[in-house]
Amino acid sequence: MIKIRLSLYFLIILLFGVNNVLAEVKLPYIFSDNIVLQRDEPLKVWGWADAGEGVKVSFNGQQLRTKADRKGRWVVNLKPMAYGGPYEMQVSGKNNTVRLSNILIGDVWICSGQSNMEWILKNTDNAEVEIARANHPKIRLFKVDKQMLPTPQEDLKGGEWLVCTPENVKEFSAVAYFFGRDLQKELDVPIGLINTSWGGTNIEAWTNMEDLKQFEEFRGVKPRVQTQTEAEREQSWSRYRKALESDQGMAEKWFSPATDITAWKSMELPVEFGDTELGKADGIVWFSRDVEVPASLAGEEAQLSLGVIDDADETYVNGKLVGSTDVWNVDRLYELAPGVLVAGKNRITIKVTDRASLGGIRGTPDQLYLRADGQKIPLNGQWKYKPAALSTDFNIQNFSPNQYPSELYNAMIAPLHNFAIKGAIWYQGETNAPQGYRYRTLFPTMIKGWREKWGKDFPFIWVQLANYKKPVEQPAESDWADLREAQSKTLALPNTAQAVIIDIGEANDIHPRNKKDVGHRLALAALKTAYGKELVYSGPVFESMKVEGNRAILSFSNQGSGLLVKDKYGYLKSFAIAGADQKFVWAKAYLDGDKVVVYSDTVKNPVAVRYGWADNPDDANLYNQEGLPASPFRTDDWVTITQNR
């Protein structure tokens, strides 16, 4: 009988593995020391154990027992609790006890989006001072490990809760930190920040496939097949990171005008790497070219246009970094300060990093130019190039692109659905700008999908795209303006708010370094939307227009203490006006009490007005007395540049 029992025991081990026979009770990664749990709401604590195993959870005077189901899953529901702590939690099974310490109860916020949400504190304005001040024991930080998967997951790839200290916060999302810091200061309750963001991503990647399939173009999308194990994917990532870190060009300062490029190979630009001898290789390629600049333009301000560069670039002129962008589908237009250009030979050098799929300097020939004082010097044609870290062996295609529909949702959002939260903040849209009009359906679809999975209409607050790229000389269409309008229209959803930052972007950098004001404006919106505080959280918002003669009279909500013109002469700027011919011209505008009057002597019968309608409306200067900028808008519904893309 003993032999039979032993044989049966070892048979079970062979069939199911030791871990399944002697499994330990396990919690998901979101549960760790230093965690913040959501106050005033029922709380789920869940995990895994052997099928049928009894599990006991003890926390803050509550003791609950349950059993794991046939698949080994278990869950208990804690009663709502007021903010406080620190506490400890014990989760016990038949073979082990998991103990969590230094737990706080407060408010938990999801912080998601692309690179501007991901942007870390140490790379922002005044970083050293802000980091040194960042001792906040009641703020806790959780960074979700990056992962892409074809189906919704039950657990994250990894992560742990950390107390907000100078050491822990310097590599954390700057926007999330400043947002959380302002909330904690105002509310005096613990704040938990879950940073689940990834640069260069589109909104489709963060949206549940069930929700995307209401759109025809996604109905035929099938889950991407994973061809690597987790260990193999990590090895691929490791090889790729090491290759980029060993960039020969940076080590040898190829960006210096003293670099001898005569032996480098030549390539016709613009071009896609796949159409050249580089083929499907990924990594880093340096491009360089000498350009003759006449003495009359030396020392002048200038603009360097390079079109789209896939995926990322760092661009130098005469050894000086003039701009960098880490988004694959954005036109590069960098402003050169006076003194950068010299008479005679000028060296332009571009470091191109291609992470996966297509790569190259992929704009149109007329997008490559240097312009100063009204003169344009074409830059399309022959460039010298030299690979610095290039390979076809990274196997990057097995974990990229990070824009595949639903894959970030599956791996970085879905595992959090059982975790109670107060709300979410969102900073994304740059990647979707070329199809900005579609965002007016994609964005609310994502929000509603997240809310459905969490089971409540939690506050959802986002950052409207900043001003970016070269200011326009004449009124024109704009894909970034289209996307901003789509963001504003999403305010039709309940329990939403928007932080407008049209005044703190940077023309030559898609990643503005002023993240403090971004976080502050998000916090103002949260204090109003999520907490019901009586305060001014938004700048003026267009409400209505009436026409009297050749003048358009505009009304606004969210005026706060009154409208304000930020101009020492009192001139309102960035307004354009058009008649029935749909041809916009710059308009004159002025305040008349709580109204704005807009007109042009060339438009006798105005039909439409636009404000801040450009990629970079750098002169937009309508605010309220509280110092918050008006949101860009248009009064017309005419077809825009991205509407049919």
C-alpha positions as CSV (number, residue, x, y, z in Angstrom):
1,M,0.0,0.0,0.0
2,I,2.9,2.4,0.9
3,K,4.5,1.6,-2.5
4,I,1.3,2.3,-4.3
5,R,0.9,5.6,-2.6
6,L,4.5,6.6,-3.3
7,S,4.2,5.6,-6.9
8,L,1.0,7.7,-7.3
9,Y,2.7,10.7,-5.6
10,F,5.7,10.6,-8.0
11,L,3.3,10.1,-11.0
12,I,1.5,13.3,-10.0
13,I,4.8,15.1,-9.8
14,L,5.7,13.9,-13.3
15,L,2.4,14.8,-14.7
16,F,1.9,18.2,-13.1
17,G,5.2,19.4,-11.9
18,V,6.5,20.0,-8.4
19,N,5.2,23.6,-8.3
20,N,1.6,22.5,-8.8
21,V,1.8,19.9,-6.1
22,L,3.6,22.0,-3.6
23,A,2.6,25.4,-4.8
24,E,2.9,28.4,-2.5
25,V,0.2,31.0,-2.2
26,K,1.1,33.9,-4.5
27,L,0.0,37.5,-4.9
28,P,0.2,39.5,-8.2
29,Y,3.1,41.9,-8.6
30,I,0.9,44.9,-7.8
31,F,0.8,43.7,-4.2
32,S,4.2,44.4,-2.5
33,D,5.6,46.2,0.5
34,N,4.9,49.9,0.5
35,I,1.7,49.6,-1.5
36,V,-1.1,52.1,-1.4
37,L,-4.7,50.7,-1.3
38,Q,-7.7,52.8,-2.4
39,R,-9.6,54.3,0.5
40,D,-13.4,54.3,1.0
41,E,-14.0,51.4,-1.5
42,P,-14.3,47.6,-1.3
43,L,-10.9,46.1,-2.0
44,K,-10.1,42.9,-3.8
45,V,-7.1,41.0,-2.8
46,W,-6.4,38.1,-5.1
47,G,-3.8,35.6,-6.2
48,W,-3.1,31.9,-6.9
49,A,-2.6,28.7,-4.9
50,D,-3.3,25.0,-5.4
51,A,-6.8,24.2,-6.6
52,G,-9.0,23.9,-3.5
53,E,-6.4,25.3,-1.2
54,G,-7.6,27.3,1.7
55,V,-6.3,30.9,1.9
56,K,-6.6,33.4,4.8
57,V,-6.1,37.1,4.4
58,S,-5.6,39.3,7.5
59,F,-5.5,43.1,7.2
60,N,-6.3,46.0,9.5
61,G,-8.6,44.1,11.8
62,Q,-10.3,42.1,8.9
63,Q,-9.8,38.4,8.5
64,L,-11.2,36.6,5.5
65,R,-11.0,33.0,4.3
66,T,-11.5,31.5,0.9
67,K,-10.5,28.6,-1.3
68,A,-8.7,28.6,-4.6
69,D,-10.9,27.5,-7.6
70,R,-10.2,24.7,-10.0
71,K,-7.7,26.9,-11.8
72,G,-5.9,27.9,-8.7
73,R,-7.4,31.4,-8.5
74,W,-8.7,33.0,-5.3
75,V,-10.0,36.4,-4.2
76,V,-11.4,38.0,-1.1
77,N,-13.2,41.3,-0.7
78,L,-12.1,43.7,2.1
79,K,-14.6,46.2,3.4
80,P,-14.0,49.9,2.6
81,M,-11.5,51.7,4.9
82,A,-10.6,55.3,5.6
83,Y,-7.1,56.6,4.8
84,G,-4.3,55.8,7.2
85,G,-1.4,53.5,7.9
86,P,1.1,52.1,8.0
87,Y,-0.4,48.6,8.2
88,E,0.7,45.0,7.6
89,M,-1.0,42.3,5.6
90,Q,-0.7,38.5,5.9
91,V,-1.8,36.0,3.3
92,S,-1.5,32.4,4.4
93,G,-1.9,29.1,2.5
94,K,-1.1,25.6,3.5
95,N,2.7,25.9,2.7
96,N,3.6,29.5,3.2
97,T,2.6,33.0,4.5
98,V,3.2,36.2,2.5
99,R,3.7,39.3,4.6
100,L,3.5,42.8,3.3
101,S,4.6,45.8,5.4
102,N,4.4,49.6,5.3
103,I,1.0,49.6,3.6
104,L,-0.9,52.9,3.4
105,I,-4.6,53.5,2.5
106,G,-5.2,56.6,0.4
107,D,-5.8,57.4,-3.3
108,V,-4.4,55.4,-6.2
109,W,-4.0,56.9,-9.7
110,I,-3.1,55.2,-13.0
111,C,-0.6,57.3,-15.0
112,S,-0.4,56.2,-18.6
113,G,0.5,57.3,-22.1
114,Q,3.6,57.6,-24.3
115,S,7.0,59.2,-23.9
116,N,5.9,62.5,-22.3
117,M,4.2,60.5,-19.5
118,E,7.2,58.2,-19.3
119,W,9.7,61.1,-19.2
120,I,11.7,60.8,-16.0
121,L,12.3,63.5,-13.4
122,K,16.0,63.6,-13.7
123,N,15.7,64.9,-17.3
124,T,13.4,67.8,-16.6
125,D,13.9,71.5,-15.7
126,N,15.5,72.2,-12.4
127,A,15.9,68.4,-11.9
128,E,18.6,68.5,-9.2
129,V,16.6,70.8,-6.9
130,E,13.3,68.9,-7.4
131,I,14.9,65.5,-6.8
132,A,16.6,66.8,-3.6
133,R,13.3,67.9,-2.2
134,A,11.4,64.7,-3.1
135,N,11.2,63.1,0.4
136,H,7.5,62.2,0.6
137,P,6.8,59.1,2.7
138,K,3.1,59.3,1.9
139,I,3.7,59.1,-1.8
140,R,4.4,55.7,-3.3
141,L,5.6,54.8,-6.7
142,F,5.0,51.8,-8.9
143,K,6.5,51.4,-12.4
144,V,4.9,48.8,-14.5
145,D,7.5,46.7,-16.4
146,K,7.1,47.0,-20.2
147,Q,5.6,44.1,-22.0
148,M,3.5,43.4,-25.2
149,L,1.3,40.3,-25.3
150,P,-1.5,39.1,-27.7
151,T,-4.0,38.3,-25.0
152,P,-5.2,39.9,-21.8
153,Q,-3.0,38.9,-18.8
154,E,-3.8,38.2,-15.1
155,D,-0.5,39.6,-13.8
156,L,2.1,42.2,-14.7
157,K,5.6,41.2,-15.9
158,G,7.0,42.8,-12.8
159,G,7.2,45.9,-10.6
160,E,7.2,46.9,-6.9
161,W,6.0,49.7,-4.8
162,L,8.7,52.2,-3.6
163,V,8.5,55.0,-1.1
164,C,9.0,58.4,-2.8
165,T,12.6,59.4,-2.0
166,P,15.2,61.3,-4.1
167,E,16.8,58.1,-5.1
168,N,13.6,56.3,-6.1
169,V,11.9,59.2,-7.8
170,K,14.7,60.4,-10.2
171,E,13.9,57.6,-12.7
172,F,10.1,57.9,-12.2
173,S,7.6,59.7,-14.4
174,A,8.0,63.5,-13.9
175,V,4.4,64.3,-14.8
176,A,3.1,61.6,-12.4
177,Y,5.4,62.8,-9.6
178,F,4.5,66.5,-9.8
179,F,0.8,65.5,-10.1
180,G,1.0,63.3,-7.1
181,R,3.0,65.7,-5.1
182,D,0.4,68.5,-5.5
183,L,-2.4,66.2,-4.7
184,Q,-0.8,64.9,-1.5
185,K,0.1,68.4,-0.4
186,E,-3.5,69.6,-0.9
187,L,-5.4,66.6,0.4
188,D,-2.9,65.3,3.1
189,V,-3.8,61.7,2.3
190,P,-1.4,59.0,1.0
191,I,-1.1,58.9,-2.8
192,G,-0.2,55.9,-4.9
193,L,1.1,56.4,-8.5
194,I,1.1,53.5,-11.0
195,N,3.2,54.5,-14.0
196,T,2.2,52.3,-16.9
197,S,3.5,54.2,-20.0
198,W,5.7,53.5,-23.0
199,G,7.2,56.0,-25.5
200,G,6.2,56.1,-29.1
201,T,3.0,54.2,-28.6
202,N,-0.4,54.9,-30.2
203,I,-3.8,54.8,-28.5
204,E,-4.8,51.6,-30.3
205,A,-2.1,49.6,-28.4
206,W,-3.7,50.7,-25.1
207,T,-7.2,49.8,-26.1
208,N,-9.0,46.5,-25.5
209,M,-9.4,44.5,-28.8
210,E,-13.1,43.9,-27.9
211,D,-13.6,47.7,-28.0
212,L,-11.5,48.2,-31.1
213,K,-13.6,45.7,-33.1
214,Q,-16.5,48.1,-33.3
215,F,-14.4,49.8,-36.0
216,E,-14.2,48.0,-39.3
217,E,-10.5,48.3,-39.8
218,F,-9.8,46.2,-36.6
219,R,-12.3,43.4,-37.2
220,G,-9.8,41.4,-39.2
221,V,-6.9,41.9,-36.8
222,K,-5.6,38.7,-35.3
223,P,-3.5,38.4,-32.2
224,R,0.2,38.6,-33.0
225,V,1.9,35.2,-32.6
226,Q,4.6,35.1,-30.0
227,T,7.6,33.2,-31.4
228,Q,9.9,33.6,-28.4
229,T,9.8,32.6,-24.8
230,E,10.0,35.3,-22.1
231,A,13.7,34.4,-21.6
232,E,14.4,34.6,-25.3
233,R,12.7,38.0,-25.5
234,E,14.8,39.3,-22.6
235,Q,17.9,38.1,-24.4
236,S,16.9,39.9,-27.5
237,W,16.3,43.1,-25.5
238,S,19.6,42.7,-23.8
239,R,21.5,42.3,-27.0
240,Y,19.8,45.3,-28.5
241,R,20.5,47.5,-25.4
242,K,24.1,46.5,-25.3
243,A,24.5,47.3,-29.0
244,L,23.0,50.8,-28.5
245,E,25.2,51.4,-25.5
246,S,28.3,50.5,-27.4
247,D,27.5,53.2,-30.1
248,Q,30.9,53.7,-31.7
249,G,29.7,57.0,-33.2
250,M,29.0,58.6,-29.8
251,A,32.2,57.2,-28.3
252,E,34.2,58.7,-31.1
253,K,32.2,61.9,-31.3
254,W,31.1,61.5,-35.0
255,F,28.9,64.6,-34.4
256,S,32.1,66.7,-34.3
257,P,32.8,68.7,-37.5
258,A,36.4,67.5,-37.1
259,T,35.3,64.0,-37.9
260,D,36.8,62.8,-41.2
261,I,33.8,61.4,-43.3
262,T,35.5,61.0,-46.6
263,A,35.7,57.3,-46.3
264,W,32.1,56.9,-45.2
265,K,29.7,55.4,-47.8
266,S,27.2,57.6,-49.7
267,M,23.4,57.3,-49.7
268,E,20.6,59.3,-51.4
269,L,18.2,60.9,-48.9
270,P,15.4,60.7,-48.2
271,V,15.2,56.9,-48.2
272,E,13.8,54.0,-46.3
273,F,16.5,51.6,-45.0
274,G,14.7,48.6,-46.5
275,D,15.4,50.1,-50.0
276,T,19.2,50.2,-49.4
277,E,22.0,47.8,-48.5
278,L,21.0,48.3,-44.9
279,G,18.0,46.2,-45.6
280,K,16.1,45.0,-42.5
281,A,18.9,45.7,-40.0
282,D,18.1,47.6,-36.9
283,G,20.2,49.8,-34.7
284,I,22.1,53.1,-35.2
285,V,23.3,54.7,-38.4
286,W,25.1,58.1,-38.5
287,F,24.5,60.5,-41.5
288,S,26.6,63.5,-42.2
289,R,26.9,66.2,-44.8
290,D,28.7,69.5,-45.3
291,V,26.7,72.5,-46.5
292,E,27.9,75.8,-47.7
293,V,26.3,78.8,-46.1
294,P,26.8,82.2,-47.6
295,A,28.3,84.9,-45.3
296,S,25.0,86.8,-45.5
297,L,23.3,84.1,-43.5
298,A,26.1,83.4,-41.0
299,G,24.9,84.0,-37.5
300,E,21.2,84.2,-38.4
301,E,18.4,82.3,-36.9
302,A,17.6,79.3,-39.1
303,Q,15.3,76.3,-39.4
304,L,16.5,72.8,-40.2
305,S,13.8,70.5,-41.7
306,L,14.4,66.8,-42.1
307,G,10.9,65.3,-42.5
308,V,10.0,62.0,-40.8
309,I,12.9,60.0,-39.2
310,D,12.1,56.4,-38.2
311,D,12.4,55.8,-35.2
312,A,14.5,58.3,-33.3
313,D,17.1,61.0,-34.1
314,E,19.7,63.2,-32.5
315,T,20.6,66.1,-34.8
316,Y,23.8,68.2,-34.6
317,V,25.0,71.3,-36.5
318,N,28.6,72.1,-36.2
319,G,28.9,69.8,-33.3
320,K,26.0,71.3,-31.4
321,L,22.9,69.3,-30.6
322,V,20.0,71.2,-32.1
323,G,17.2,68.8,-31.6
324,S,16.1,65.2,-30.8
325,T,12.8,63.3,-31.3
326,D,11.9,59.8,-30.2
327,V,8.7,59.3,-32.2
328,W,8.8,57.5,-35.6
329,N,6.1,59.4,-37.5
330,V,6.7,63.0,-36.6
331,D,8.3,65.6,-39.0
332,R,11.6,67.0,-37.7
333,L,11.8,70.8,-37.8
334,Y,14.5,72.2,-35.5
335,E,15.2,75.9,-34.7
336,L,18.8,77.0,-34.9
337,A,19.7,79.8,-32.6
338,P,21.8,82.8,-33.9
339,G,25.4,81.8,-34.0
340,V,25.0,78.2,-34.9
341,L,25.6,78.7,-38.6
342,V,28.9,80.0,-39.8
343,A,30.0,81.4,-43.1
344,G,31.3,78.6,-45.4
345,K,31.2,75.0,-44.5
346,N,28.7,73.8,-42.0
347,R,28.5,70.1,-40.8
348,I,25.1,68.6,-40.3
349,T,25.1,65.2,-38.6
350,I,22.1,63.0,-37.8
351,K,22.2,59.9,-35.5
352,V,19.3,57.7,-36.5
353,T,18.1,54.9,-34.2
354,D,15.9,52.3,-35.8
355,R,14.4,49.9,-33.3
356,A,12.3,47.7,-35.5
357,S,10.4,47.3,-38.8
358,L,10.9,50.2,-41.1
359,G,13.7,52.7,-40.6
360,G,15.3,55.7,-42.3
361,I,15.0,59.4,-43.1
362,R,11.7,58.9,-44.8
363,G,10.2,62.3,-45.6
364,T,9.8,63.8,-49.1
365,P,12.7,65.5,-50.9
366,D,11.2,68.9,-50.4
367,Q,11.1,68.4,-46.6
368,L,14.9,68.3,-46.4
369,Y,16.2,71.9,-46.2
370,L,18.0,74.5,-44.3
371,R,16.2,77.9,-44.2
372,A,17.5,81.3,-43.0
373,D,16.4,84.8,-43.8
374,G,13.9,83.6,-46.4
375,Q,16.5,81.6,-48.3
376,K,16.2,77.8,-48.5
377,I,19.1,75.5,-49.0
378,P,18.0,72.0,-50.2
379,L,19.4,69.1,-48.3
380,N,18.0,66.1,-50.3
381,G,20.5,64.2,-52.3
382,Q,23.8,62.6,-51.4
383,W,24.8,62.2,-47.7
384,K,27.7,60.3,-46.1
385,Y,26.7,57.5,-43.7
386,K,28.3,55.0,-41.4
387,P,26.6,52.3,-39.2
388,A,27.6,52.4,-35.6
389,A,25.5,49.5,-34.1
390,L,23.6,47.6,-36.7
391,S,22.4,44.0,-36.8
392,T,19.7,41.7,-38.2
393,D,20.2,39.3,-35.3
394,F,18.4,41.3,-32.5
395,N,15.1,39.4,-33.2
396,I,13.4,42.7,-32.5
397,Q,10.5,41.8,-34.7
398,N,9.4,39.3,-32.0
399,F,8.8,42.0,-29.4
400,S,8.0,45.0,-31.6
401,P,6.3,47.2,-32.6
402,N,4.9,48.5,-29.4
403,Q,2.0,49.9,-31.4
404,Y,0.3,46.6,-32.2
405,P,-3.4,46.9,-31.4
406,S,-4.3,46.0,-27.8
407,E,-0.9,44.5,-26.8
408,L,0.0,47.1,-24.2
409,Y,-3.5,47.0,-22.8
410,N,-3.2,43.2,-22.5
411,A,0.1,43.3,-20.6
412,M,0.1,46.6,-18.8
413,I,-3.5,47.6,-18.1
414,A,-5.6,44.4,-18.0
415,P,-3.7,42.9,-15.0
416,L,-4.7,46.0,-13.0
417,H,-8.5,45.8,-13.4
418,N,-9.2,44.1,-10.0
419,F,-7.1,46.8,-8.3
420,A,-9.2,49.6,-6.9
421,I,-8.2,53.1,-8.1
422,K,-9.3,56.7,-7.7
423,G,-8.8,57.7,-11.3
424,A,-6.4,58.0,-14.2
425,I,-4.2,60.6,-15.9
426,W,-3.2,60.3,-19.6
427,Y,-0.5,62.0,-21.7
428,Q,-0.6,60.6,-25.2
429,G,-1.5,61.6,-28.8
430,E,1.7,62.6,-30.5
431,T,1.9,59.3,-32.4
432,N,-1.7,59.5,-33.4
433,A,-1.5,63.1,-34.7
434,P,-1.2,62.2,-38.4
435,Q,-4.7,60.7,-38.1
436,G,-5.9,63.2,-35.5
437,Y,-9.5,63.2,-36.6
438,R,-9.9,59.4,-35.9
439,Y,-8.8,60.2,-32.3
440,R,-12.2,61.7,-31.6
441,T,-13.6,58.1,-31.7
442,L,-10.6,56.1,-30.5
443,F,-10.0,58.2,-27.4
444,P,-13.5,57.9,-25.9
445,T,-13.6,54.3,-26.9
446,M,-10.5,53.6,-24.8
447,I,-11.8,55.5,-21.8
448,K,-15.1,53.8,-21.8
449,G,-13.5,50.4,-22.2
450,W,-11.2,51.0,-19.2
451,R,-14.1,52.2,-17.1
452,E,-16.2,49.2,-18.0
453,K,-13.4,46.8,-16.9
454,W,-12.9,48.6,-13.7
455,G,-16.6,48.7,-13.1
456,K,-17.0,52.4,-12.5
457,D,-16.8,55.8,-14.3
458,F,-13.6,56.9,-12.5
459,P,-12.2,60.4,-13.2
460,F,-10.1,60.4,-16.4
461,I,-7.9,63.5,-16.9
462,W,-5.5,64.1,-19.8
463,V,-3.0,66.5,-21.1
464,Q,-3.8,68.2,-24.4
465,L,-0.9,68.2,-26.8
466,A,1.6,71.0,-26.3
467,N,2.8,73.5,-28.9
468,Y,5.5,71.9,-31.1
469,K,7.3,72.4,-34.4
470,K,7.8,75.6,-36.4
471,P,5.2,78.3,-36.0
472,V,3.3,79.0,-39.2
473,E,3.5,82.3,-41.0
474,Q,0.0,82.1,-42.5
475,P,-3.2,80.3,-41.2
476,A,-3.0,76.7,-42.3
477,E,-4.4,73.2,-41.5
478,S,-2.7,71.2,-38.8
479,D,-2.8,67.6,-37.8
480,W,-1.8,68.5,-34.2
481,A,-4.7,70.9,-34.1
482,D,-7.0,68.2,-35.3
483,L,-5.9,65.9,-32.5
484,R,-6.2,68.7,-29.8
485,E,-9.8,69.2,-31.0
486,A,-10.5,65.4,-30.7
487,Q,-9.1,65.6,-27.1
488,S,-11.4,68.6,-26.4
489,K,-14.5,66.8,-27.8
490,T,-13.8,63.9,-25.5
491,L,-14.8,66.2,-22.6
492,A,-18.3,65.2,-23.6
493,L,-17.8,62.1,-21.5
494,P,-18.7,62.5,-17.8
495,N,-16.1,62.8,-15.1
496,T,-13.4,64.0,-17.5
497,A,-11.1,67.0,-17.6
498,Q,-8.2,68.3,-19.7
499,A,-5.0,70.1,-18.9
500,V,-4.1,72.6,-21.6
501,I,-0.3,73.2,-22.1
502,I,-0.4,75.1,-25.4
503,D,2.0,77.7,-23.8
504,I,4.8,75.6,-22.3
505,G,5.9,73.4,-25.2
506,E,9.1,73.7,-27.2
507,A,9.3,74.2,-30.9
508,N,12.2,71.9,-31.5
509,D,11.6,69.2,-29.0
510,I,8.6,66.9,-28.7
511,H,9.5,66.4,-25.1
512,P,9.1,69.7,-23.3
513,R,11.3,69.8,-20.2
514,N,8.8,71.7,-18.1
515,K,6.9,68.9,-16.6
516,K,6.2,70.7,-13.3
517,D,3.4,72.9,-14.7
518,V,2.0,69.9,-16.6
519,G,1.6,67.9,-13.3
520,H,0.3,71.0,-11.6
521,R,-2.5,71.6,-14.1
522,L,-3.4,67.9,-14.0
523,A,-3.7,68.2,-10.2
524,L,-5.9,71.3,-10.5
525,A,-8.2,69.3,-12.8
526,A,-8.2,66.4,-10.5
527,L,-9.0,68.5,-7.4
528,K,-12.1,69.8,-9.2
529,T,-13.2,66.7,-11.0
530,A,-12.3,63.9,-8.6
531,Y,-12.6,65.7,-5.3
532,G,-15.1,68.5,-5.9
533,K,-12.9,71.3,-4.8
534,E,-14.1,74.8,-5.6
535,L,-11.3,76.2,-7.7
536,V,-10.4,77.4,-11.2
537,Y,-8.8,74.4,-12.9
538,S,-9.1,75.3,-16.6
539,G,-8.5,78.3,-18.9
540,P,-11.2,79.8,-21.1
541,V,-13.2,77.4,-23.3
542,F,-15.0,78.6,-26.4
543,E,-18.8,78.5,-25.9
544,S,-20.5,80.4,-28.7
545,M,-20.2,83.0,-31.5
546,K,-22.5,85.6,-33.0
547,V,-21.7,87.9,-35.9
548,E,-22.5,91.6,-36.0
549,G,-21.4,93.2,-39.3
550,N,-17.8,92.3,-40.0
551,R,-17.1,91.3,-36.4
552,A,-17.4,87.9,-34.7
553,I,-18.2,88.1,-31.0
554,L,-17.1,85.1,-29.0
555,S,-18.2,83.9,-25.5
556,F,-16.3,81.7,-23.2
557,S,-16.8,79.5,-20.2
558,N,-14.2,78.9,-17.5
559,Q,-13.2,82.6,-17.3
560,G,-12.3,82.4,-13.6
561,S,-11.8,85.9,-12.4
562,G,-12.0,87.3,-15.9
563,L,-10.3,87.1,-19.3
564,L,-6.6,88.2,-19.6
565,V,-4.4,89.1,-22.5
566,K,-0.8,88.2,-22.0
567,D,0.7,91.0,-24.0
568,K,2.1,94.3,-22.8
569,Y,0.3,96.1,-25.5
570,G,-3.0,94.3,-24.9
571,Y,-3.1,92.7,-28.4
572,L,-4.8,89.3,-28.7
573,K,-3.0,87.0,-31.2
574,S,-3.4,83.6,-32.9
575,F,-6.9,84.4,-34.1
576,A,-7.8,83.7,-37.8
577,I,-11.1,84.5,-39.5
578,A,-12.7,83.4,-42.8
579,G,-15.8,84.0,-44.8
580,A,-17.9,81.5,-46.8
581,D,-14.9,80.9,-49.1
582,Q,-13.1,79.1,-46.2
583,K,-10.0,81.1,-46.7
584,F,-8.5,82.1,-43.3
585,V,-6.5,85.2,-42.7
586,W,-5.0,86.5,-39.5
587,A,-7.5,88.6,-37.6
588,K,-7.4,91.5,-35.1
589,A,-8.9,90.7,-31.8
590,Y,-9.6,92.5,-28.5
591,L,-11.4,92.0,-25.2
592,D,-14.8,93.6,-24.7
593,G,-15.7,92.9,-21.1
594,D,-16.2,89.1,-20.9
595,K,-16.2,88.7,-24.7
596,V,-13.6,88.5,-27.4
597,V,-14.2,90.5,-30.6
598,V,-12.5,89.2,-33.8
599,Y,-12.4,90.9,-37.2
600,S,-10.4,91.6,-40.3
601,D,-10.8,94.4,-42.8
602,T,-10.5,91.9,-45.6
603,V,-13.4,89.7,-44.4
604,K,-16.6,91.6,-44.8
605,N,-18.9,88.7,-43.8
606,P,-17.2,86.5,-41.3
607,V,-18.4,82.9,-41.0
608,A,-15.7,81.1,-39.0
609,V,-13.0,81.9,-36.4
610,R,-10.1,79.7,-35.3
611,Y,-7.8,80.2,-32.4
612,G,-4.4,78.5,-31.8
613,W,-5.1,76.3,-34.8
614,A,-1.6,75.2,-35.6
615,D,1.1,72.7,-34.6
616,N,2.8,75.4,-32.7
617,P,0.6,78.5,-32.0
618,D,3.4,80.1,-30.1
619,D,1.8,83.5,-29.9
620,A,-1.6,82.3,-28.5
621,N,-2.1,84.6,-25.5
622,L,-5.7,84.4,-24.3
623,Y,-5.8,83.4,-20.6
624,N,-8.0,83.8,-17.5
625,Q,-6.8,85.9,-14.6
626,E,-5.7,82.7,-12.8
627,G,-3.0,82.3,-15.5
628,L,-4.5,79.3,-17.3
629,P,-4.4,79.3,-21.2
630,A,-7.5,79.1,-23.4
631,S,-7.9,75.9,-25.3
632,P,-7.5,76.1,-29.1
633,F,-10.7,75.9,-31.0
634,R,-12.5,76.5,-34.3
635,T,-16.1,77.5,-34.8
636,D,-16.5,75.8,-38.2
637,D,-17.0,72.1,-39.1
638,W,-15.2,72.2,-42.4
639,V,-13.1,69.2,-43.6
640,T,-9.7,69.3,-42.0
641,I,-6.3,67.9,-43.0
642,T,-6.6,64.5,-41.2
643,Q,-10.3,63.9,-41.7
644,N,-10.0,61.5,-44.7
645,R,-6.7,59.9,-43.7
